[in-house]
Amino acid sequence: MTKLTFNDLVGTPQTVIANLILDHYAELGMSDAQLAIFLQIIKFSQQGEKFPSPAELAAVVKHPVSEVYQALQAMTQKSFIAVTTYVDHDQHIDQYDVAPFFERLSGLQEDQQNVAEFQEEQADVTKLYQEVEVEFGRTLSPIEMETVDGWLNRDHFSSEIIRLALREAVLNDARSFKYIDRILLDWQKRHIKNAADLQRYKSKFQ
């Protein structure tokens, strides 16, 4: 038997598979066996067969038909695939729809992004506390930590504007939480929310 090379395979029919499938199927709870069936469904669809039978799928994934049938049921229940119907020349024809998988994938990526953003925010808040302690030259007291927490979560000042107020206090040699609080309240009244706003405000007096 002649051994196939890569060059022999170039030009043969190809099935386009999104890397997102291969990268995240396990995170979504899809088994390797279900992945093999899922990829075959995509292959059949790209070849024009929208609803391959369990027997057809079993023939290519090399699993018993009963196992493929059970896997298809599980994949439907887990919203990896759906069976939809379309009309062609007055005939109602079933087809596999893989859109549910990508909807779940989109949700997974959104969740991961939300987690990443939350972790980034928490890291930034931790850094803010450390910067305040450095400028004050000591560990903050519980009341002072509560004050910073209030700026962030009660008054909804950004960590950026708190840093700017801290720098303003340091420049004026007024390392006082009351002084920083007055700066923040004054800037809030003047709608100063970031460095650009502060620069525009100061430029009026230059």
PyMOL commands that set and color helices and strands:
alter all, ss='L'
color gray80, all
select helices_A, chain A and resi 6-9+19-24+32-46+54-61+65-77+99-136+142-154+159-171+177-189+195-203
alter helices_A, ss='H'
color red, helices_A
select strands_A, chain A and resi 82-88+91-97
alter strands_A, ss='S'
color yellow, strands_A
deselect
rebuild
show_as cartoon
